[in-house]
Amino acid sequence: MSFSNLLMKNSINGSLRSTQSAALLLLNVSTRQGHTLRGKPPGVARTLEQRLQDDNVTDPEIVARINIGFPQLKPSRSAQLKARLEHLKAQRASKELEQLARGNKLLIDLDKVQESYVQKTGQHDLRLLADHYGIFEHLFGSAYFVPRVPLTIRYELNADTLSPVYNGNVIKPSEASKAPLVSFDGQLDPITGKAAQGDSYWTLLATNPDAHYTNPAAECLHWFIANIPNGKIVEGEVLADYLPPFPPRGLGYQRMVFVLYKQESRLDLSSHKLDAKDYNNLEKRTFSTLDFYRQHQDELTPAGLAFYQTNWDESLTNFYHNVLQIKEPIYEYDFPKPYLADQKFFPLKQAFNLYMDKHRDIKEVNKEYLQRKLAKTHPFEGPEKPLRFPNAHPLRDVPSWLKTEIRKRRLGTGRVQDY
């Protein structure tokens, strides 16, 4: 064979191998674990989230969120770095700290750590938590704000015990039966973070976006204090007395939200005043934070936030009857009955006894299991002792479904564990 013929034969063989490898590659792409792929392969086809985004196109300008709070004036990065370096130099130059550290006697003041956290990143974290719990969405719609004034709220349980309001912690209605102790720095400038000059007035609102019975979009007003001078709550104008939370039984957790507003000056909010005779009138306590802010947005700016969760407890029975003077509502969920296909004469690949039990009354099945258990239980000596080697005892002349059932009884597995 000549050299040219040999070269042509090798080229033909090479092309055949490449064609075969391409065909195998195509076969591997179109199959996955023995199943034929339908449509485009993963990574090429669009995900369900991408398809839903294409179907529900929204205008970015319409859904854009608006910050209605105070801005924050931060020092330059060079000034922050300079202050940090000076602090580190002072710490390293302290001989007292070095001696305490070497003697394993250095203690960290957690109160100072908490104070530093609240001043630097605590309020930003609170804003993220409020977003997670849907506070801004259900109170202000598409608006939000970063709390600039730390708000401390504590419920007094007794003379020595206080229950503080953290970021979404659970406080029972029995613990929140009295008005809480509220404190904040009324002389703080929310923009600069320093003491402000002159008098300042504040408004404190406590609402529950989950408590309204007739209008799910409305809120229940629990507390309203306006014209608080310089952070002194006791000197503020009480427009609505404090009403404890009253989450109904069976509805889960509800949110109690405290919002602190800074006023431009002293305001006349008497139109929102609730008479003393309407203290327990829930319809009169219908409130909308968004409408309130739209009405007074030129005079009020949200500056502080705190919230907690609460759910039903036994103390609310007396509260509904004696304070609200209504029947206590109790909600229960009606679970749908499990779906059962039409009964077949010969069910394939299903255990005979389990299939038949699906179409029996559950009370009859429970009664049968209870009778079987009591029949093997001595009134004084208790139940029979289990076999030492349950699987070592042969089962003869017994249907397959009954063999499995007897093995389960001996081993104490399956539905026998429920009884």
C-alpha beads as a LAMMPS data file, in Angstrom:
LAMMPS data file: protein, C-alpha beads

419 atoms
418 bonds

1 atom types
1 bond types

-500.0 500.0 xlo xhi
-500.0 500.0 ylo yhi
-500.0 500.0 zlo zhi

Masses

1 110.0

Atoms # bond

1 1 1 0.000 0.000 0.000
2 1 1 1.373 3.385 -0.980
3 1 1 2.017 6.149 1.489
4 1 1 -0.791 8.335 0.070
5 1 1 -3.364 5.523 0.412
6 1 1 -2.265 4.863 3.989
7 1 1 -2.553 8.568 4.854
8 1 1 -6.057 8.708 3.313
9 1 1 -7.158 5.636 5.304
10 1 1 -5.917 7.141 8.582
11 1 1 -7.736 10.398 7.897
12 1 1 -10.964 8.525 7.156
13 1 1 -10.645 6.537 10.397
14 1 1 -9.992 9.732 12.342
15 1 1 -13.054 11.431 10.914
16 1 1 -15.178 8.387 11.779
17 1 1 -13.923 8.436 15.376
18 1 1 -14.687 12.157 15.745
19 1 1 -18.177 11.600 14.308
20 1 1 -18.791 8.737 16.748
21 1 1 -17.538 10.763 19.731
22 1 1 -19.760 13.687 18.726
23 1 1 -22.734 11.346 18.502
24 1 1 -21.939 9.915 21.968
25 1 1 -21.595 13.428 23.352
26 1 1 -24.948 14.380 21.865
27 1 1 -26.457 11.221 23.363
28 1 1 -25.052 12.095 26.807
29 1 1 -26.474 15.606 26.643
30 1 1 -29.947 14.422 25.699
31 1 1 -30.094 11.782 28.478
32 1 1 -29.605 12.096 32.212
33 1 1 -29.571 9.123 34.562
34 1 1 -31.550 7.015 32.132
35 1 1 -34.237 9.643 31.514
36 1 1 -34.708 11.571 28.306
37 1 1 -34.587 15.346 28.754
38 1 1 -37.642 17.188 27.555
39 1 1 -37.027 20.695 26.338
40 1 1 -33.858 22.633 26.965
41 1 1 -31.266 21.249 29.405
42 1 1 -30.663 22.888 32.808
43 1 1 -28.526 25.985 32.561
44 1 1 -30.027 26.861 29.193
45 1 1 -33.727 26.830 30.001
46 1 1 -35.136 29.703 32.056
47 1 1 -36.054 29.087 35.671
48 1 1 -39.553 29.466 37.052
49 1 1 -38.523 32.676 38.817
50 1 1 -37.300 34.178 35.541
51 1 1 -40.534 33.266 33.788
52 1 1 -42.645 34.801 36.545
53 1 1 -40.595 37.989 36.366
54 1 1 -41.229 38.195 32.628
55 1 1 -44.959 37.660 33.128
56 1 1 -45.251 40.165 36.008
57 1 1 -43.328 43.135 34.684
58 1 1 -43.394 46.145 37.047
59 1 1 -42.257 49.708 36.582
60 1 1 -39.120 50.299 38.714
61 1 1 -40.166 53.883 39.419
62 1 1 -43.529 52.750 40.801
63 1 1 -42.209 49.986 43.073
64 1 1 -39.154 51.967 44.210
65 1 1 -39.048 52.415 47.981
66 1 1 -38.809 55.890 49.533
67 1 1 -36.843 56.773 52.636
68 1 1 -39.062 59.053 54.746
69 1 1 -36.725 59.167 57.736
70 1 1 -33.887 61.447 58.736
71 1 1 -30.570 61.317 56.854
72 1 1 -27.385 60.696 58.764
73 1 1 -24.344 62.911 58.583
74 1 1 -21.287 60.700 58.880
75 1 1 -17.739 61.966 59.418
76 1 1 -15.274 61.375 56.626
77 1 1 -13.537 58.045 56.403
78 1 1 -10.190 59.638 57.217
79 1 1 -11.643 61.137 60.400
80 1 1 -13.095 57.759 61.418
81 1 1 -9.766 56.042 60.778
82 1 1 -7.917 58.715 62.757
83 1 1 -10.247 58.322 65.735
84 1 1 -9.907 54.546 65.598
85 1 1 -6.091 54.717 65.547
86 1 1 -6.053 57.125 68.475
87 1 1 -8.288 54.759 70.436
88 1 1 -5.997 51.803 69.678
89 1 1 -2.905 53.787 70.723
90 1 1 -4.555 54.757 73.995
91 1 1 -5.512 51.136 74.691
92 1 1 -2.024 49.827 73.933
93 1 1 -0.387 52.511 76.075
94 1 1 -2.516 51.673 79.125
95 1 1 -0.414 49.709 81.606
96 1 1 -3.453 48.936 83.731
97 1 1 -5.200 47.133 80.861
98 1 1 -2.011 45.182 80.124
99 1 1 -1.720 44.010 83.733
100 1 1 -5.358 42.943 83.847
101 1 1 -5.024 41.088 80.555
102 1 1 -1.871 39.258 81.621
103 1 1 -3.485 38.257 84.911
104 1 1 -6.679 37.044 83.177
105 1 1 -8.670 39.629 85.143
106 1 1 -9.754 41.871 82.282
107 1 1 -13.554 42.168 82.154
108 1 1 -15.516 43.622 79.245
109 1 1 -18.321 46.020 80.096
110 1 1 -21.281 44.621 78.148
111 1 1 -23.305 47.793 78.709
112 1 1 -20.679 49.795 76.829
113 1 1 -20.626 47.193 74.066
114 1 1 -24.416 47.428 73.713
115 1 1 -24.283 51.224 73.714
116 1 1 -21.624 51.235 71.003
117 1 1 -23.584 48.726 68.931
118 1 1 -26.799 50.783 69.134
119 1 1 -24.997 53.964 68.106
120 1 1 -23.175 52.439 65.133
121 1 1 -25.017 49.538 63.465
122 1 1 -27.888 48.623 65.789
123 1 1 -30.460 50.897 64.144
124 1 1 -29.570 49.673 60.651
125 1 1 -30.053 46.083 61.845
126 1 1 -33.398 47.108 63.337
127 1 1 -34.497 48.428 59.959
128 1 1 -33.609 45.093 58.316
129 1 1 -35.528 43.193 61.007
130 1 1 -38.548 45.421 60.539
131 1 1 -38.434 44.674 56.816
132 1 1 -38.245 40.966 57.598
133 1 1 -41.371 41.166 59.776
134 1 1 -43.232 43.307 57.209
135 1 1 -43.508 46.326 59.513
136 1 1 -42.834 48.999 56.892
137 1 1 -44.898 47.269 54.228
138 1 1 -48.023 47.063 56.378
139 1 1 -47.657 50.497 58.022
140 1 1 -46.098 52.758 55.384
141 1 1 -46.605 50.876 52.116
142 1 1 -43.572 51.411 49.877
143 1 1 -41.871 53.792 52.330
144 1 1 -39.337 52.987 55.056
145 1 1 -36.988 54.747 57.438
146 1 1 -33.852 54.037 59.428
147 1 1 -34.465 54.625 63.158
148 1 1 -32.100 57.349 64.326
149 1 1 -33.280 57.676 67.942
150 1 1 -32.926 54.520 70.093
151 1 1 -36.259 53.721 71.759
152 1 1 -36.216 51.799 75.051
153 1 1 -39.507 50.151 76.082
154 1 1 -39.933 47.937 79.133
155 1 1 -42.979 46.349 80.723
156 1 1 -43.019 46.241 84.509
157 1 1 -43.962 42.761 85.730
158 1 1 -43.363 43.471 89.424
159 1 1 -41.242 45.731 91.591
160 1 1 -37.998 43.995 90.602
161 1 1 -38.663 42.495 87.167
162 1 1 -38.899 44.261 83.813
163 1 1 -39.709 42.703 80.457
164 1 1 -37.899 44.685 77.723
165 1 1 -39.051 45.024 74.128
166 1 1 -36.321 43.742 71.846
167 1 1 -36.479 43.425 68.085
168 1 1 -39.461 41.122 67.637
169 1 1 -39.291 39.152 70.889
170 1 1 -42.407 37.505 72.334
171 1 1 -44.271 39.208 75.198
172 1 1 -47.451 37.641 76.539
173 1 1 -50.634 39.733 77.016
174 1 1 -50.485 39.119 80.770
175 1 1 -47.045 40.790 80.805
176 1 1 -48.265 43.734 78.699
177 1 1 -51.419 44.443 80.700
178 1 1 -50.128 47.838 81.914
179 1 1 -48.643 50.745 79.984
180 1 1 -44.890 50.231 79.453
181 1 1 -42.042 52.430 80.617
182 1 1 -40.728 54.352 77.595
183 1 1 -37.497 56.311 77.489
184 1 1 -35.448 57.960 74.758
185 1 1 -33.078 60.897 74.367
186 1 1 -35.426 63.781 73.633
187 1 1 -32.550 66.234 73.165
188 1 1 -30.860 64.160 70.455
189 1 1 -30.624 65.578 66.944
190 1 1 -31.481 62.630 64.631
191 1 1 -29.334 64.004 61.823
192 1 1 -26.080 64.881 63.591
193 1 1 -26.444 62.500 66.540
194 1 1 -25.550 65.315 68.951
195 1 1 -27.534 67.321 71.477
196 1 1 -29.952 69.775 69.883
197 1 1 -30.534 73.337 70.929
198 1 1 -33.894 74.400 72.388
199 1 1 -37.009 72.377 73.102
200 1 1 -38.102 69.444 70.954
201 1 1 -41.481 67.727 70.736
202 1 1 -42.217 64.120 69.930
203 1 1 -45.185 61.837 69.192
204 1 1 -45.393 58.186 70.228
205 1 1 -47.820 55.785 68.522
206 1 1 -48.456 52.115 69.337
207 1 1 -50.517 50.200 66.788
208 1 1 -51.255 46.599 65.886
209 1 1 -51.523 45.914 62.131
210 1 1 -52.973 42.425 62.770
211 1 1 -55.708 43.150 65.331
212 1 1 -58.552 44.715 63.321
213 1 1 -61.522 42.367 62.968
214 1 1 -63.573 43.931 60.166
215 1 1 -60.928 45.617 57.993
216 1 1 -57.724 43.635 57.388
217 1 1 -56.037 46.717 55.873
218 1 1 -56.602 48.827 59.010
219 1 1 -54.790 48.857 62.347
220 1 1 -55.880 48.963 65.946
221 1 1 -54.670 52.002 67.878
222 1 1 -53.316 50.967 71.287
223 1 1 -51.580 54.131 72.500
224 1 1 -51.239 57.722 71.303
225 1 1 -49.176 60.386 73.067
226 1 1 -48.413 63.686 71.304
227 1 1 -46.370 66.807 72.092
228 1 1 -43.893 64.994 74.344
229 1 1 -41.480 67.739 75.502
230 1 1 -37.785 66.785 75.433
231 1 1 -38.493 63.081 75.808
232 1 1 -40.577 63.372 79.015
233 1 1 -43.402 60.889 78.417
234 1 1 -45.357 61.831 81.551
235 1 1 -45.687 65.434 80.313
236 1 1 -47.034 64.473 76.887
237 1 1 -50.621 64.902 75.708
238 1 1 -52.391 61.534 75.884
239 1 1 -54.833 61.303 72.982
240 1 1 -55.629 57.585 73.406
241 1 1 -55.115 55.652 76.623
242 1 1 -53.074 52.484 76.551
243 1 1 -55.008 49.368 75.513
244 1 1 -53.255 46.019 76.108
245 1 1 -52.876 43.623 73.177
246 1 1 -55.657 41.063 72.738
247 1 1 -54.658 38.452 70.126
248 1 1 -57.529 35.973 69.650
249 1 1 -57.105 32.302 70.348
250 1 1 -56.123 30.295 67.290
251 1 1 -54.695 33.104 65.105
252 1 1 -51.065 32.825 66.157
253 1 1 -48.782 35.792 66.725
254 1 1 -49.584 39.470 66.274
255 1 1 -47.214 42.440 66.033
256 1 1 -47.233 45.420 68.389
257 1 1 -45.357 48.330 66.806
258 1 1 -44.154 51.512 68.522
259 1 1 -43.219 54.404 66.202
260 1 1 -41.626 57.600 67.499
261 1 1 -42.061 60.790 65.442
262 1 1 -40.147 64.037 65.804
263 1 1 -42.300 67.141 65.506
264 1 1 -41.195 70.375 63.914
265 1 1 -43.096 72.255 66.636
266 1 1 -46.013 71.813 68.998
267 1 1 -49.006 70.460 67.052
268 1 1 -52.750 70.402 67.483
269 1 1 -53.723 66.733 67.076
270 1 1 -56.989 66.926 68.996
271 1 1 -58.857 65.529 65.973
272 1 1 -57.342 62.128 66.831
273 1 1 -58.340 62.262 70.495
274 1 1 -60.281 59.268 71.804
275 1 1 -62.845 59.938 74.527
276 1 1 -62.599 58.040 77.796
277 1 1 -66.019 56.467 77.224
278 1 1 -64.727 54.925 73.970
279 1 1 -61.763 53.237 75.646
280 1 1 -63.031 49.727 74.821
281 1 1 -64.656 50.646 71.479
282 1 1 -62.564 48.837 68.908
283 1 1 -64.239 50.575 65.961
284 1 1 -63.243 53.963 67.371
285 1 1 -59.660 52.686 67.597
286 1 1 -59.481 52.033 63.857
287 1 1 -56.269 53.640 62.644
288 1 1 -54.064 53.910 59.564
289 1 1 -50.424 54.867 60.026
290 1 1 -50.031 55.659 56.332
291 1 1 -53.003 58.052 56.287
292 1 1 -51.820 59.688 59.516
293 1 1 -48.354 60.260 58.078
294 1 1 -49.703 61.612 54.786
295 1 1 -51.825 64.096 56.692
296 1 1 -48.965 65.366 58.873
297 1 1 -45.856 64.572 56.829
298 1 1 -44.799 68.240 56.787
299 1 1 -44.780 68.415 60.600
300 1 1 -43.775 64.846 61.582
301 1 1 -40.810 62.646 60.698
302 1 1 -40.405 59.058 61.972
303 1 1 -37.276 58.742 64.076
304 1 1 -37.633 55.696 66.362
305 1 1 -39.009 52.154 66.151
306 1 1 -39.607 49.174 68.432
307 1 1 -41.854 46.133 68.093
308 1 1 -42.616 42.783 69.648
309 1 1 -44.845 39.764 69.052
310 1 1 -47.667 38.487 71.218
311 1 1 -50.094 35.577 71.171
312 1 1 -53.057 34.347 73.192
313 1 1 -52.877 33.344 76.837
314 1 1 -55.411 32.597 79.588
315 1 1 -55.565 36.174 80.867
316 1 1 -57.408 37.330 77.732
317 1 1 -60.606 35.473 78.627
318 1 1 -61.228 37.871 81.496
319 1 1 -60.070 40.827 79.347
320 1 1 -62.598 40.092 76.598
321 1 1 -65.490 39.643 79.019
322 1 1 -64.843 42.481 81.490
323 1 1 -62.906 45.122 79.521
324 1 1 -63.969 44.773 75.889
325 1 1 -67.357 43.348 76.987
326 1 1 -67.621 40.995 74.035
327 1 1 -67.509 37.261 73.575
328 1 1 -64.055 35.801 73.311
329 1 1 -63.450 34.755 69.697
330 1 1 -61.901 31.343 69.139
331 1 1 -60.604 30.383 65.705
332 1 1 -60.061 26.814 64.561
333 1 1 -58.753 25.514 61.277
334 1 1 -60.950 23.048 59.439
335 1 1 -58.559 20.593 57.854
336 1 1 -59.887 19.107 54.596
337 1 1 -60.510 15.403 54.539
338 1 1 -57.714 13.389 52.919
339 1 1 -58.359 12.462 49.322
340 1 1 -59.120 8.783 48.698
341 1 1 -59.423 7.342 45.243
342 1 1 -62.240 4.970 44.439
343 1 1 -61.753 1.603 46.056
344 1 1 -60.355 -1.075 43.741
345 1 1 -61.176 -4.762 43.811
346 1 1 -57.529 -5.783 43.274
347 1 1 -55.160 -3.005 44.477
348 1 1 -51.734 -3.689 42.986
349 1 1 -48.483 -3.225 44.919
350 1 1 -50.268 -2.181 48.121
351 1 1 -50.437 -3.957 51.468
352 1 1 -53.858 -5.576 51.834
353 1 1 -54.511 -4.558 55.444
354 1 1 -53.218 -0.993 55.027
355 1 1 -55.301 -0.477 51.913
356 1 1 -58.444 -1.707 53.635
357 1 1 -57.800 0.463 56.701
358 1 1 -57.778 3.579 54.495
359 1 1 -61.448 3.010 53.709
360 1 1 -62.505 2.231 57.285
361 1 1 -63.635 4.614 59.989
362 1 1 -60.576 5.815 61.895
363 1 1 -62.408 5.342 65.212
364 1 1 -62.993 1.685 64.386
365 1 1 -59.298 1.197 63.563
366 1 1 -58.236 2.880 66.806
367 1 1 -60.658 0.729 68.790
368 1 1 -59.274 -2.445 67.221
369 1 1 -55.678 -1.550 68.088
370 1 1 -56.613 -0.576 71.633
371 1 1 -58.477 -3.846 72.222
372 1 1 -55.534 -5.825 70.875
373 1 1 -53.156 -4.029 73.226
374 1 1 -55.386 -4.477 76.266
375 1 1 -55.837 -8.184 75.483
376 1 1 -52.074 -8.696 75.875
377 1 1 -51.714 -6.540 78.985
378 1 1 -52.125 -8.079 82.450
379 1 1 -53.924 -5.738 84.888
380 1 1 -51.256 -6.234 87.572
381 1 1 -48.152 -7.533 85.780
382 1 1 -48.339 -5.193 82.812
383 1 1 -47.792 -6.045 79.138
384 1 1 -46.179 -9.242 77.937
385 1 1 -42.405 -9.289 77.756
386 1 1 -41.110 -8.856 74.210
387 1 1 -39.334 -11.733 72.481
388 1 1 -35.592 -11.721 72.826
389 1 1 -35.046 -12.548 69.163
390 1 1 -38.253 -11.505 67.354
391 1 1 -37.117 -12.413 63.828
392 1 1 -35.886 -15.874 64.879
393 1 1 -39.425 -17.269 65.276
394 1 1 -40.695 -18.671 61.969
395 1 1 -44.098 -17.784 60.511
396 1 1 -45.746 -20.547 58.485
397 1 1 -49.042 -20.843 56.656
398 1 1 -49.639 -17.084 56.996
399 1 1 -50.398 -14.631 54.146
400 1 1 -47.584 -12.282 53.194
401 1 1 -49.407 -9.162 54.368
402 1 1 -50.062 -10.764 57.769
403 1 1 -46.419 -11.858 58.104
404 1 1 -45.318 -8.255 57.703
405 1 1 -47.908 -7.121 60.239
406 1 1 -46.808 -9.730 62.820
407 1 1 -43.133 -8.788 62.357
408 1 1 -44.002 -5.139 62.966
409 1 1 -45.874 -6.019 66.145
410 1 1 -42.957 -8.083 67.449
411 1 1 -40.425 -5.376 66.650
412 1 1 -42.669 -2.572 67.915
413 1 1 -42.519 -0.633 64.647
414 1 1 -45.172 0.827 62.388
415 1 1 -48.518 2.054 63.644
416 1 1 -48.172 0.009 66.835
417 1 1 -45.963 2.791 68.229
418 1 1 -48.964 5.114 68.409
419 1 1 -50.699 2.978 71.035

Bonds

1 1 1 2
2 1 2 3
3 1 3 4
4 1 4 5
5 1 5 6
6 1 6 7
7 1 7 8
8 1 8 9
9 1 9 10
10 1 10 11
11 1 11 12
12 1 12 13
13 1 13 14
14 1 14 15
15 1 15 16
16 1 16 17
17 1 17 18
18 1 18 19
19 1 19 20
20 1 20 21
21 1 21 22
22 1 22 23
23 1 23 24
24 1 24 25
25 1 25 26
26 1 26 27
27 1 27 28
28 1 28 29
29 1 29 30
30 1 30 31
31 1 31 32
32 1 32 33
33 1 33 34
34 1 34 35
35 1 35 36
36 1 36 37
37 1 37 38
38 1 38 39
39 1 39 40
40 1 40 41
41 1 41 42
42 1 42 43
43 1 43 44
44 1 44 45
45 1 45 46
46 1 46 47
47 1 47 48
48 1 48 49
49 1 49 50
50 1 50 51
51 1 51 52
52 1 52 53
53 1 53 54
54 1 54 55
55 1 55 56
56 1 56 57
57 1 57 58
58 1 58 59
59 1 59 60
60 1 60 61
61 1 61 62
62 1 62 63
63 1 63 64
64 1 64 65
65 1 65 66
66 1 66 67
67 1 67 68
68 1 68 69
69 1 69 70
70 1 70 71
71 1 71 72
72 1 72 73
73 1 73 74
74 1 74 75
75 1 75 76
76 1 76 77
77 1 77 78
78 1 78 79
79 1 79 80
80 1 80 81
81 1 81 82
82 1 82 83
83 1 83 84
84 1 84 85
85 1 85 86
86 1 86 87
87 1 87 88
88 1 88 89
89 1 89 90
90 1 90 91
91 1 91 92
92 1 92 93
93 1 93 94
94 1 94 95
95 1 95 96
96 1 96 97
97 1 97 98
98 1 98 99
99 1 99 100
100 1 100 101
101 1 101 102
102 1 102 103
103 1 103 104
104 1 104 105
105 1 105 106
106 1 106 107
107 1 107 108
108 1 108 109
109 1 109 110
110 1 110 111
111 1 111 112
112 1 112 113
113 1 113 114
114 1 114 115
115 1 115 116
116 1 116 117
117 1 117 118
118 1 118 119
119 1 119 120
120 1 120 121
121 1 121 122
122 1 122 123
123 1 123 124
124 1 124 125
125 1 125 126
126 1 126 127
127 1 127 128
128 1 128 129
129 1 129 130
130 1 130 131
131 1 131 132
132 1 132 133
133 1 133 134
134 1 134 135
135 1 135 136
136 1 136 137
137 1 137 138
138 1 138 139
139 1 139 140
140 1 140 141
141 1 141 142
142 1 142 143
143 1 143 144
144 1 144 145
145 1 145 146
146 1 146 147
147 1 147 148
148 1 148 149
149 1 149 150
150 1 150 151
151 1 151 152
152 1 152 153
153 1 153 154
154 1 154 155
155 1 155 156
156 1 156 157
157 1 157 158
158 1 158 159
159 1 159 160
160 1 160 161
161 1 161 162
162 1 162 163
163 1 163 164
164 1 164 165
165 1 165 166
166 1 166 167
167 1 167 168
168 1 168 169
169 1 169 170
170 1 170 171
171 1 171 172
172 1 172 173
173 1 173 174
174 1 174 175
175 1 175 176
176 1 176 177
177 1 177 178
178 1 178 179
179 1 179 180
180 1 180 181
181 1 181 182
182 1 182 183
183 1 183 184
184 1 184 185
185 1 185 186
186 1 186 187
187 1 187 188
188 1 188 189
189 1 189 190
190 1 190 191
191 1 191 192
192 1 192 193
193 1 193 194
194 1 194 195
195 1 195 196
196 1 196 197
197 1 197 198
198 1 198 199
199 1 199 200
200 1 200 201
201 1 201 202
202 1 202 203
203 1 203 204
204 1 204 205
205 1 205 206
206 1 206 207
207 1 207 208
208 1 208 209
209 1 209 210
210 1 210 211
211 1 211 212
212 1 212 213
213 1 213 214
214 1 214 215
215 1 215 216
216 1 216 217
217 1 217 218
218 1 218 219
219 1 219 220
220 1 220 221
221 1 221 222
222 1 222 223
223 1 223 224
224 1 224 225
225 1 225 226
226 1 226 227
227 1 227 228
228 1 228 229
229 1 229 230
230 1 230 231
231 1 231 232
232 1 232 233
233 1 233 234
234 1 234 235
235 1 235 236
236 1 236 237
237 1 237 238
238 1 238 239
239 1 239 240
240 1 240 241
241 1 241 242
242 1 242 243
243 1 243 244
244 1 244 245
245 1 245 246
246 1 246 247
247 1 247 248
248 1 248 249
249 1 249 250
250 1 250 251
251 1 251 252
252 1 252 253
253 1 253 254
254 1 254 255
255 1 255 256
256 1 256 257
257 1 257 258
258 1 258 259
259 1 259 260
260 1 260 261
261 1 261 262
262 1 262 263
263 1 263 264
264 1 264 265
265 1 265 266
266 1 266 267
267 1 267 268
268 1 268 269
269 1 269 270
270 1 270 271
271 1 271 272
272 1 272 273
273 1 273 274
274 1 274 275
275 1 275 276
276 1 276 277
277 1 277 278
278 1 278 279
279 1 279 280
280 1 280 281
281 1 281 282
282 1 282 283
283 1 283 284
284 1 284 285
285 1 285 286
286 1 286 287
287 1 287 288
288 1 288 289
289 1 289 290
290 1 290 291
291 1 291 292
292 1 292 293
293 1 293 294
294 1 294 295
295 1 295 296
296 1 296 297
297 1 297 298
298 1 298 299
299 1 299 300
300 1 300 301
301 1 301 302
302 1 302 303
303 1 303 304
304 1 304 305
305 1 305 306
306 1 306 307
307 1 307 308
308 1 308 309
309 1 309 310
310 1 310 311
311 1 311 312
312 1 312 313
313 1 313 314
314 1 314 315
315 1 315 316
316 1 316 317
317 1 317 318
318 1 318 319
319 1 319 320
320 1 320 321
321 1 321 322
322 1 322 323
323 1 323 324
324 1 324 325
325 1 325 326
326 1 326 327
327 1 327 328
328 1 328 329
329 1 329 330
330 1 330 331
331 1 331 332
332 1 332 333
333 1 333 334
334 1 334 335
335 1 335 336
336 1 336 337
337 1 337 338
338 1 338 339
339 1 339 340
340 1 340 341
341 1 341 342
342 1 342 343
343 1 343 344
344 1 344 345
345 1 345 346
346 1 346 347
347 1 347 348
348 1 348 349
349 1 349 350
350 1 350 351
351 1 351 352
352 1 352 353
353 1 353 354
354 1 354 355
355 1 355 356
356 1 356 357
357 1 357 358
358 1 358 359
359 1 359 360
360 1 360 361
361 1 361 362
362 1 362 363
363 1 363 364
364 1 364 365
365 1 365 366
366 1 366 367
367 1 367 368
368 1 368 369
369 1 369 370
370 1 370 371
371 1 371 372
372 1 372 373
373 1 373 374
374 1 374 375
375 1 375 376
376 1 376 377
377 1 377 378
378 1 378 379
379 1 379 380
380 1 380 381
381 1 381 382
382 1 382 383
383 1 383 384
384 1 384 385
385 1 385 386
386 1 386 387
387 1 387 388
388 1 388 389
389 1 389 390
390 1 390 391
391 1 391 392
392 1 392 393
393 1 393 394
394 1 394 395
395 1 395 396
396 1 396 397
397 1 397 398
398 1 398 399
399 1 399 400
400 1 400 401
401 1 401 402
402 1 402 403
403 1 403 404
404 1 404 405
405 1 405 406
406 1 406 407
407 1 407 408
408 1 408 409
409 1 409 410
410 1 410 411
411 1 411 412
412 1 412 413
413 1 413 414
414 1 414 415
415 1 415 416
416 1 416 417
417 1 417 418
418 1 418 419
